[in-house]
Every structure is written in C-alpha cells, then in structure tokens.
Amino acid sequence: MRYHLISLGCPKNTVDAQGIARLLNAAGHVPTADAQAADLLIVNTCGFIAEARDESLAILRELATTLRPGQRLVAAGCMAQYTPQMLRQAVPELSGLLGTRRWSEVLDLVKKMQTHPGQVSLIGDPLTTLQAAAHGPRTAVQGASAYLKIAEGCSAPCAFCAIPTIKGPARSRPVADVVSDARTLVAQGVKEIVLIAQDTTAYGRDRGQNDALPDLIEAILEATPELAWLRLMYTYPQHISPRLIETMARHPQVCHYLDMPLQHGHPDVLRRMRRPHDVDRVCRLIEDLRAAMPDIALRTAFIVGYPGETEAEFETLLDFVAEMDFDHVGAFTYSPEAGTPAAELPGQLPDEVKVERYERLMALQQGISLERNRAQVGRTLDVLLEGSGDGLSVGRSYRDAPEIDGLVIVTGELPVGEMVPVRIEEAMAYDLAGHVVETKTAEHIQ
C-alpha cells in the first residue's frame, strides 16, 4: 500500500509523524509524494491555536474533494484527539481518526479500516496509552539535524493552553531510551540533536525528580562524544536550575542557546495566564545565564491581547523586551481555546487591538534583533550547512534553531550537512552573511 503523509505544526508533531512513517515502512507500506497516487492519505493535524486548526481543516477538506474510490483519508494528531466529533462532521469523507496518544497503533487503524466500512477511531485514554506510545524511537531527522523527544504530554496549568487536555499529563521517557535514540542518530551522521518536549525542564518531575535534565544531558554527551551540537528547546523559566546553567556552560557540545517561552512581561497578566509571575526572578535568571555564557542566544515567545490586557500592561511588556535584549522573539495574538480557563475570562479584546499590539512588539524586536546580529560581525562561527545554489550556501550557527530562527548566508556552494567556520561580514534583521575561512578558528566551537 502507498501512503502520503502530511505533518503540520510544531517539531513535536514532526517526531510523531516520522514515527508513524517508520511503522508503516516497516510493515511494507511505501511512501509517495503524490497524494493522488496514494492509497492512504494521513494528515497529522495541529490544534494549538485557531489558525493552525483552520489550516489542518482546509487541507483535510481539500484532500477529501479529490478522493478516488478505494482511497482512505485519516486525520491524526492534535485535532483528532481534541475535536474528533467536529472533524467527523466537517469532513465526513474521513475513514479514520488517530489521536496523539495512539499514533503507535497506526497499523491497527489501517487493518480496521480495511474491514470496517465506516469511520474508525483510535483516540484512547491517556492513562492507559501514553506508556505504549513512548516505545520505539522518538526522533525526527531533517538533514544533519534531528529532534529528539524526551517526554510526552504536559502538566503545566497555563490557563490559555489546551495541550494537557490534548496530550495528557507529562510522562518522561526512560533515560536509557533517550540515550539509545541519541546514539542511533549520531551513528546515522546527525551533527545536531535538538531536545524537545512540551517542557524539557520538567523532565523527570513525573517520577519525583526535580532537576533531572542536567543528568540526561550528561548521559547523552557521555554516550555520543562525537556529537557536535546539543540544543535545548521549550524550557520553563521556573525549572531552569543553577545546575542546568552550569551543565550548559561546562560542555562545549551544548549550544549556548536557550528557548524559554515567557508569554508576557507583566506580573498581573502572567497571574491571569497561570504562569510564573515573578518577573524580577526572570530578569535575574537571564543575568545568570549571560554571566555563565556571555555569548548565549536567547529565544522567547509572547502572547499579546490576552483577556484583560490593558495598554499599560502591554507597554510594560514592550519595556521588558527592550530591557532584556532577546536575540529572537516569537509573538502570537491571543486565541481563545474552547475548554480552557482563559476562554471564559472577561475582557476579551477585539482582533484589531491584538493585531496592532503584535505589530508594535515585532517592530520593536526587529530593531533589537538587528543590533544583536550586528554584534556578530567580525566573529567566526561554526555553521551547519543546510542548502546551496546560485553560488551561495545557507546554514545555521549555534545562535539559530532549525526552522524558527535566522540563517547564515555563505559565499560559495558547499556540501550540505558539513559544518564550516564562517567569518561574519554582514548583519541583517534576522540573518547573517559571511565567507568560509581556511582554518577552523570559530570562536564558539560546539
């Protein structure tokens, strides 16, 4: 059987999608890039915000309009888990639904669809299926980089987020399984491993371990001494310990980069979000990170237009962003998610207010990003090459995570997957440009 798989949303979805593909391939099914040539169409949906759900639904409906006899269409992932009844009504052509907690049962779904004329659903109970879903590799390889998922689900109480409902409570993977996956990736030639989870710094907390991420990092690095870069994503500020900072600073393989979604800079808004609201503590944390790693690149994300957000509260956020001088900032306009506490809060703001505030925040950050990039001019940075053509190559330094941050544009067409020292000669708002130097003199060799 030929299958066509589309994955939408975050890297965590990418990991699940590649897990689905591995199971299908092992059973003898064949992937195809041509949807019309496939016998099975699978869309791994994203349900995090309304815009993502709209995109998922649009793709499902588009595929449904061209279904030929015998073709089967499956909705997998977050929307299948969170809103299965809505999907059944919106896309009646669906043959199957596969929830986030049962993706590892995709072969069972295929068998059932072959014998059942109606829709087949595998959604499941998170308390009984999360452990089963954790078995097998939890990785997604993209070129010389790979995502490695270290936990499933989330137990954070954020008022705006439906992820705990969709994916269940946090469940950390065994250290041995994570380390085994890391070894496999490095043996395959992967140069960068990106650790991901809904909250990587919560690793081990479901097992009563309050600071287990540093130990996991040590175990991975001991098992993979040839790994060039180990990168941390999705870290929760309250869980970033002094020991984690020390571990990051001590190991040259760990990228001096941290993704730490803060969501806002005003304590009252953070309280309404049910997020850590001690902004002064966050400021001290950032000072500690920069003291331990002066060249660290910091990424964060904010929500603007949260219910009840006043102009004064938003201006406090702008002041916070200006003071903290982040390298990378992502922003989202608040989207009410059904079933979350935030959706019931008073003071829901008009869309035009949300958009206006988003534009002001991003305009401010663009200038900050440009200045942070200008500080790189004259440095020599290791760059992991990801593409080439028309006399140029593109890649990333330790300062940039895959898919979400900037690029380094390099003179000359160079081998993809190689890591080369590049002297930075030009800075743009989000990207850098330079040329390869003859000797490996990178200031931040990782």
N, C-alpha and C positions, 0 to 999 in steps of 0.2 A: 504494500500500500504506500502511496506517495502522500506526503503531508506538507502543508505550507503553514509556517508558524510566524505570527507577528507578536512582538512583545512591546508593550507601551509602559511609560512611567519610569520609575527610579531603577538604580542598579540592583536593588534587592529583587525587583521583578525580573531583571535580566538573568540573575542567578537561577531563579525558579524556572524561567523559560528554557535555559540551557539544560537544566535538569530534566525537564520534560523531553527535550530533544534527545538527550543521551539515552533515556529509557526507550523511546521509540526506535532509535537507531539500533540499539542492542537487540531489539525484538525483530529486526529485519526490515523495518519500515524505512522509506527513503525520502529525505527532504528535497523539496523543489522550491525554487524562487518564483515559479509561475503558479499563481493561485488557480488559474483555470485548469491546469494540468493535474492538480492535486485531488486526491480522493477525500482527504480530511483537511479542513481549514480550522486552525486554532488561533484565537486572539487572546493573548494574556493581557487582560484589561487592567487599567489603573482607576482607582476610585477615590483618590486622595482629596481632590477638590473638584468643583463643578466643571471647570474647563477640561480636566482630564477625563471625567466621566462622559462629557459631550463628545470628546474625540473618540473614546472607545466605542460609544454607541454609534457614532457616524460610520466608523469602519465596519462594525458588525452589520449594520444595515446595508452598506454598500456591497459587502460580500454576499449578503442574503439575496440581493436583487439579481445576481448573476449565477446563482446556484443551478447546476445542471442535475438531472436525475442521477441519484446514487451518491452525490457529494454530501458530506456531512459538515456542519458548522458547529464549532464548540466555543463557548465563552468560558475562559479560565480566569483565575486571578481574583483581584480585589472586588470587582463588581459582582462576579458570580457568587462570591462569599457574602457580600454585604446587601446586595439588592437583587437576589435571584428572581423574585416574583416580578419585579419591574422589567427585568430582561426578558422573561418569558412572554410578557405582554407586548413589549416594544419590538421584539424580534421573534415572532412565532416560528420562524424557519429554523431556529436553533434545534440541533439534535442532542446537544449535551451541555451541561454546566459542570465546571470543575473548580472547586473552591481552593483558596490559598493553602488550606491545611490538609488538602488531599491530592495535591498535584502529583505525588509519587504513585498514585493509583491510576495514572492516565491509561495504562494498558487494560486495566479492568473496565474503564469507561469505554474504550474502543470496542472491547468484546461485547459489552452490554448493548451498545448502540447497534451492533450488527445483528442482534437478536430481538431487540425491542423496537417496535415501530414508532413509539412516541419519544418525548424528551426524556433523557436520562440525566439524573443529577447526583453528583457526589460532592456534598457540601461538608457535612460531618460535624462532630462535636470536638472543639479544640482540646478538651481534656483527654480525649482518647486517641487523637490522631496526630498531635504535634510531635510526639516522640517518633512515630513511624515516619513522618515527613522529614525528620532530621537525618535519617540514614542515607548513606551514599554521599558523593561529593556535593559540596555546596559552593560551587565556583562558576565563574563565567569569564572566559578568556576572550580578550579583544587585542589582537596583535601581541605585543610584548608585555602587555599589562593584563591583570586579572583581578576580578573581585572575588573575595573570599568571605562568605557569610559566617559569622561566628555565633549567631543566636537567631532565634525565631521570635516573632511577636514583640509585645511591648506592655509594660506595666506602669508607664508614666500616667499621671492623672490629668494631662493637659485638657482644658475644657473645650478646645476647638477641634480636637482630633478624633477621628473615628477608627484609627489604626488598631487600638486594643480590641475594639469590637470586631474588626475585620480579621485580624491575625491572631487574636488571643493573647494571653499573658506571656511575658518574657520567658523563654526557655533557652538556656545556654547550651551550646554543643560541647561535648567532651573535648578536653584539651588534645587528647590523642588523635581524635578525628580531624580537628583543625590542623594539627601539625602534619598529619598524613596528607591532607589536601595540599598544604604548602609545599611539601616535598615533591609531590606529583607535579605541581605547577612549575617549580624550578627545573625539574628534570625535563619538562617539555620546552624549556627555553624562556620561560617567563622571567622578565627582569624586574617587574614592579608588581607587588601584591598590595591590594587595597582592602583593608579590613572594614567590613560593613555589618551593620545591624540597625535596628530602629534606634538603639542607643548602645554604641560599642562599649561605653564606660560602665554600663550596667552588667557587663559580662560577669557571670558567676554569682550575682546577687540572688538569683532564684535558688541557688544552692547554699545560701548563707555566707558567701564570700564577698566582702565589701570592696575589695581592691584587687581583683583577680586579673585585670587586663595587663598590668606590668608583667606578671608571671607568664601569661600567654605569649606576650611579645618575646620574652626571654627564651621560651621553649621553641618558638618559631625560628628565631635567629640562630639558636644553637643547632637546629636541625637543617638549616639552609644557609650556611656561611657564605655561599656564592651569590645569594640574593642581593641585588643592587639597592632596591628601594622597598621599604615597607611603609605604607601610608595609612593614617587613621582618619576615618570619616564618621560623622554623626556622633559627636561626643557631647555629653550633657554637662553643663558647667559645674553643677553641684558634685559631680562624681570624678572630676579631674583632680587627682590627688598629687601631693608633692612627690610621691614615689613614681607616679606615672611621668611627671615632668622630668625627674632625674633620669628615668629609664630612656626617655626620648632623647635627652641631651647626651647621654653616655654612649649610645650606639650610633655609629655613623651610618648604618643601614637605614635607620628610622628617619624618614623625611622630616625636616624641620618645617612642618606644615600641620595645621590643625583646623579641622572643620568643626565649628562649635555653634550650632543654631541657637541664638539668644532670644529671638522672637520680638523683643521690644527693649526699650531703654528707660521706661518709666515704671517705677515700682507699683503704682496703682493699676496700670494696665496689666502688668505681669501677675498681680494678685488675681485679677479677673480671669486671666488665662490659666490660673492654677499652675504657674511656672515659678521657678526660683525667682524671688523678687528683691534680693539683696544686691542692688546694682553696684554698691561700693565694693562688695566682695568680688563681683565680676571684674571690676577695674583692678583690684589687687591681683586677681588671678592672671589677668593679661600682663600686668607688670612682672609677675613671677615667671611667666612663660618667656617673655622677652629678656629678662635677666639671665635665665638659663640658656636661651638660644637667641642671641641678638639678631640672627638672620631669619627668624621664624616668619613664615607667611600664614596669616590668619584669615580664615573664611568664616562668615556668619550669614544668617538669614533672619529677616524681619517680616512681621505681618503688619500691614498698615490698614487703617479703617476698621480696627476691631471694635465691637459694640461698646459704645460709650466713650470712645477715644475722643478727647477734646483737642482743640487746636493747640492748647498749651502742652498737653501730653505729647502730641506729635512733635512739637518743636523741641521738647526735651529729648525725644528720640534723635532728632537731627543733631542736637548739641552732643549727644552721646557718640554718634557716628563720627562727627568731626573730631572729637577728643580722642577716640580710640584708634583712629587711623588704620582701619582694617584694609588688608590687601584686596579682598574680594567680598562683595556683599550681594546676596540674592534677596529679592523682595517679592512679596505676594500681597495682593489685595485680599482682605478677609472674605471668605466664602462660607456661609452658614451650612453646616453639615447636619442633616437630619439625625436626631437622636443624641446629639452632643449637647452638653450644658450651655455652651456659648450660643447655640441657635435660639435658645429661649431667653437670652439676656435682653433687657431693654436697651434702647439707644442704638438700634441697628442703623448704620449710616448709609446714605444714598451712594449709588455706584459712582456718580461723578465726583464725590468727595474722596472716595477711595482712590480713584484713578489720579486725581490731582495730587494727592499726597504721595502716591507711588512715584509719580514723575519728579516731584521735588526731591525725594530721597535719592533716586537714581542719578539725578543731575548732580547732587552733592557728591555722591560716591564716585562718579566718573572722574571728577577732578582729583579726588583723593587717590584713586587707582592710578591715574597718570603720574602723580608725584611719586607714589610708591614704585612704579615701574622706572621712572627716571633715575631713581637711586641705584638701579641695577646696571646702568650704562657704565662701561669700563670694567665690569666684573666678568669673569669667565665661569660659566655654569655648565655642568653636565646636562645634556639634552637627549632625551629618549625620542628617537625619530619615529614618526607615525605615518608619513606620506611624502611623496615627492612628485614633481612635474614642472614643466615650463622653466627649468633652470633653478628651481627652488626646492627646498625641503621644509617640512613643518614638524615640530615636535613639542615636547614639554620639558620644563625644568622641574626641580623639586617643588617649586612655588605653585605649580598648577596641577590640579587633579584632572583625571580623564573626563571629558565631555562637558564639564561645567565651567572650567576656568579658561585662561588665555592660552596662547600658543607662542612658540618661539619660531620665527621665520629665519631659515638658514640659507645662505647663498650656496648654490650647487645642488645637484640631485644626488642624494646619498642613500645608502642602503637602509630600508625600513627595518626597524627593530634594533638597530645599533644605538649605542649611547656614545655621544661625541662631545668633546669640550668646545664650547662656543663662546667667543668674546662678544658681549652685548654692545652694540653700537647705536641702537635707536630704540626709543620707547614710545609706545602708543598708549591709548587709554586702557586697553586690555591685553595687548600683545607686545612682544619684544622682537627685535631683529638683530642679526649678527652673522659672523662667519666662523668657521671651524679654525681653531688654532692647531699648530703642528704637534705641540707636546701637551700632555694631559696635566694642565695646571689649574683645573677647576677649583674655585675657592670652596665649594661645598660639594665634595665628592661623597656620594651616598650609594 
